[in-house]
Amino acid sequence: MLVHVIADFGAGDLAFAEVAQRLKFELPEAELVLTAVPPFATLAAGFVSAQLALNDPPPGTLVFHNVAPRSDDDGPRHDNAGERLAAVTLENGVRVVGVHAGYAFSFFKRAGVALRYVRVESAGSQFRSRDVFPRAVAALARGEPEALGEALPSGAVPDVPSGRLAYVDGFGNLKTTLTAPLAVVPGTRVRVRVGDVEQLALATGGSFSVPAGMLALAPGSSGWRLRGSAGDGAGTRLRFMELFLRGGSAAAAFAGPQVGAAVELLEDPAS
């Protein structure tokens, strides 16, 4: 059984090892794949979860994301309480379970499936992903019906925000929530602002269709086929735009922007 673990512990952090060990204790047959996202970046957690869950995973796959900024209440937290654990089973049979915080489940809203809370304590440990959640994750993986609780109320999950930085990969490519096609003609120069930094990019149909040293704005490698009702675009391929600097790092070119930063397309004054 393939189990993706997505968390903001930091690549190679001891926390990943401890969570993996506890999950293997509860679910010995699990084949674990660990993916780090930036601290408190629920948008990145949701983006990565959807990319893995909606692109032909093997049967029995489970995605467990744990980014819990505990921002639902700014007051002191009793017994380390935090946002509740929730889960959804997609049409392809993949189960996605994680902390219901920020945008962590937003990319699944168009999947046409109901999100439900998980029957597990939301308090009791500073390190809930090791001490509290693995047993519940294992129960969901085994399909135990009593593992699920009530449905989330309508409107509890926010929409995916438009024009934001969703993920920065190891090459420094900036994956955004802008979707293709854009109202920009391929071959057109466009000024792009990410956070507080502006750069000139070339709108293209593919990242490598620019010379070395040039920044491209192009449909990236992330996206999935939409499911759900026909009126919601079911069957069409969703593609997210990304900023790619051939031979370099787009992240460095934009001074290392944080996930969630605004991505704006501006008119090029030279055009």
C-alpha positions, 0 to 999 in steps of 0.5 A: 500500500502506497502512503504519501506523507506530506508535512512541513517538518523539513526535508530529512527532519527527525519528525518525518522519521518518527511519523514514518516509524509510527505509521509503519507500526500501525500499518506494517504493509505501508510503503511510505513516500515523504514529501516536505512543504514549507512551514505552515504552507497549507496551500502547498500541502493541498497542491502536492496532495492533489497532484499525487492523489489525482494522477493515476496512483496505484490502487489502495493509495492513501495521502496523509497531509499534516500542516497544522498552523493552529491558526483557527484560534489565536488564543492559548490552546488547551492541551495542544489542541489544533485543527481537526483531522478530515478525510475524503475518498476520491472517485479513483478510490484514493483516500486523502486524510489530513488536518483541515486547515487553510487550503489543504483540501481546496484543490479537491472541491471540484472532485465532487466528493464529500469531506468528512471529519475523522473520529480522532482526538484533535488534542493531547499532544504537541506532536499529534501526527506521531502520537495521535493521528497514525492510528486513525490513518491506519483505520481509514486505510483499512476501510473501517467505517467507524473511522469517519465522523460527520460531514464538514459544513457547507462552505467550510473549505475555501476555494483555491486562491487565484494568482498565488504561488503554490509550490517551489520545486527543487529546480526553483521552478515556481508553480502557481495557481494560474491555470492554462490557457491564459489570456496571453498570446504565446510569444508575447512578453509579459511582466510578472510580479511575484511578491514584491519583485518584477521580472520580464517573461516570455509566454510560451506553450512549453518551458524549454521553448525559450533560450538559456537564461530567459524566464518562461511563463508556461503550462507546467508539469502539474495538473490533473483531469477534472472529475465530478459533474459534466457541468463542472468541466469533468474530463478536461485536463487542468494545467497550472502555469509555472515560471521557469528560468532556463539554466537557472532558478526562477525562485532566485530571480524573484528573490526567494518568494514564499508560498502564498505570494501573489502572482500578477501579470502586468502589461509590458511597457515595452510591448 
